[in-house]
Amino acid sequence: MKKATESFDFDKTCTLAHLEVPEDQKEAMKKSIDDVLGYVETLNKLPINHLAPSSHAAENELYLREDKPVKHHGLLMDENAPDWQEGAFWVPQLKA
């Protein structure tokens, strides 16, 4: 069986990706890439023509909480914040 990595030049790919792979690690890296590409080839063989396109793996409703102010009980914001006024942090205005 032909390996997936036989269809591309490993050294050229490393050069294009600006990767420096030490010689003693090249064979292990090629094996890892071959495993990944082999898995992708397996996925490409799956019969998916009958499936409708989707934007998410699972269709779920978006669960949002109601947007309402929350009291900061016990955090002592007014005592611990650098500048805390009228229930909010105050920061200096940015000047252009």
N, C-alpha and C positions, 0 to 999 in steps of 0.2 A: 504494500500500500504506500502510495506517495505521501510524504509528509507535507503539511501545509507550508512550512517554512522553506521548502524547496522552490517556491514560486517567487521568492524575493531574495535580494542580496542583503544579508544581515549587516555587513560592514557599511554598505552604502546607506542603509536605513539608519544606523547609528550616527553616521556623519550628518545626514539630513536633520536628525532630531537633536544634534549637538550633544550626543551621549558619548562618554568615554567609558567603555567597558573593559576592565582588565582582562588580559588573555586567559587567565585561570578561571574566569567567570563566564566566558563567552559560551561554552557548551551548555552550562546550566541555564543561561539566559535563552539560548536557542530552544532548549527543551521546554522551558516555560512558555515561550511565545508559540511554539508548535502546539502545546496543549490548549492554549487559548484559541488559536486559529482552528484547531480541530473541533473544538466545542462549537465555534461559530459555524463551521461547515455542517455540523450535526443539526444546529438550529435552522440553517437554511434549507435543510431537507424536509423539515416538518410541513405537513399539509395545512396551510393556514388561509388558503384562498376563500374559504367559506366564512372567515371571521371578519366582522366589521371593524374598521379602524377605530381606535380609541386614543384618548389623550392620557389616560391613567391606567395603571394595571388593574385597579379595582374601582368600580363605580360607587362612589359614596357621596352623600350630600355633604356640603360644606357646613360644618358645625361651628357657628360663631356665637359667642356670648353677646349679650346685650352690652352695648358700650355705655357704661355709666360710671360716674366718679366713685372711687373707693377711698374710704377713710384709712389713713395710715396709723393704725392703733399701735402704740408702744414703740414706734420707731424713733421718736424724739427728733423728727425732721427739723423742727423749728430750733432745736438746740444744737444739732450736729451738722446741719448744712452750712456751707460757707456764707450764703446769703439767702435766707428763706423769708419771703414776704407774701402775704395774702394767699398762703397755701401753695406757693410755687417756688421753684428755684429761680433766682435772679442771676443773670450773667451780664457782663459788660457788653455793650453794643459793639459789633464789629465795624471797623472803619475801613473804607476802601482805600 
